[in-house]
Amino acid sequence: MRERVIVHVDMDAFFAAIEQRDHPQCRGKPVVVGADPKGGKGRGVVSTCSYEARRRGIHSAQPISEAYRRCPDAIFLPVRMEAYAEVSREVRHVLGEFTPDVEPVSIDEAFLDVSGTLHLFGGKRELAENIQTRIEDRTGLTASLGIAPNKMVAKIASDLEKPRGLVIVEPDGVQAFLRPLPVERLWGVGNKTKLALKALGIRTIGDLAEADPRELSRRFGKYGASLWELACGHDERPVKTTGQVKSVGNEHTFERDTGDPELIASTLMRLCERVAWRLRVGGRRGRSVTTKVRLEDFTTLTRATTLDRGLDSAPEIYRAASANMKRAQVAGRKVRLIGVSVSGLDEGGPRQVQLFDRAADAHEREEKSRLLGRAIDRIKERFGESALQRGTSLKRREKPRGRAEGDRGGEHESG
């Protein structure tokens, strides 16, 4: 039976590295990409930062005011998402030269299944070094790689020796690799879950693997059973080839479980803006809007709405996502995570409106909304993501804060 070989490629400090590449005066200096610090009075957050800034105590999802306090001499730059997207496309083109089985996870990371092509490039180390060198030659940027028998182990491995790290885990070494690592290295284990596991005496992945799966299921439901499987090194999820993107989505994990309807609504709108932007960049629209809610007890609810036309504007996606939230009946309950995804994608070319088409007025409004969205994209590209924020029908009291997860704070993307 052919050995399964999965590679996780994770670009190093992606946004900040591009800024250092494009602006020589930034090289070797602490660079922070995100909101305007406004002399320490800014209300936004850090999107990502260079390794020089990380050594000064700055990290993604940190309040920009705190980042300024820790390192006022850092170079603070706005997000240039279009530039980052262009480099991301270059990287994905490189990865496609090694295997057709590439699954982009976000703008700066992807999984590869090289089980069928490894023999063309020598061994695992030769393949990985070839990928790293080719990315550097094409983009001037570095990437860290993890190679393992499955996606979960490969992702953990890629994060251990950054920057330009390379960690290879052989099939017979999975347990030895995982056992000493802190339990929060596993997907889905944030601070709240870590504390709950600690209360059970579980601190490492090895502790979790030795725990009674029935007790974990009783405590955490299906999520507990999944955690135990991951701790044992079991992950059979395939690398999903994305010759055609089937959905685009974003999720946000709150730093603390919240029942604040204003905070939830403003976070939902921010996610819808992000999804709409990604749809427009990809030239796509989607007909189905799915809203995901995870409650404080880890119960996960999903509701979906399918419309008769494709969407790529934040207000329309928000209306559907908000209606889904109401159908999930979460009012008055504390929320741990919310997510929005759009599926049923088509190409976003012009729609032909027929004579006497009763949807013509709606189409005109849709086109105006799309033009507005593109104008907002251009403003944010120039001045940063926090330059404009859409309002909701609820007054916003507090800017959402996420716990750090890689370079995207408490948010992560799918599709």
Secondary structure, DSSP 8 states (H G I E B T S, - for coil): -----EEEEEETTHHHHHHHHH-GGGTTS-EEEES--GGGT---BEEEE-HHHHTTT--TT-BHHHHHHH-TTSEEE---HHHHHHHHHHHHHHHTTT-S-EEEEETTEEEEE-TTTGGGS-SHHHHHHHHHHHHHHHHS--EEEEEESSHHHHHHHHTSS-SS-EEE--GGGHHHHHTTSBGGGSTT--HHHHHHHHHTT--BHHHHHHS-HHHHHHHHTHHHHHHHHHHTT---------SS--EEEEEEEEEEEE--HHHHHHHHHHHHHHHHHHHHHTTEEEEEEEEEEEETT--EEEEEEEEEEEE--HHHHHHHHHHHHHHHT-TTS-EEEEEEEEEEEEE-------TT-TTHHHHHHHHHHHHHHHHHHHHHHHH-GGG-----SS---S---B---GGGTTEEEE-
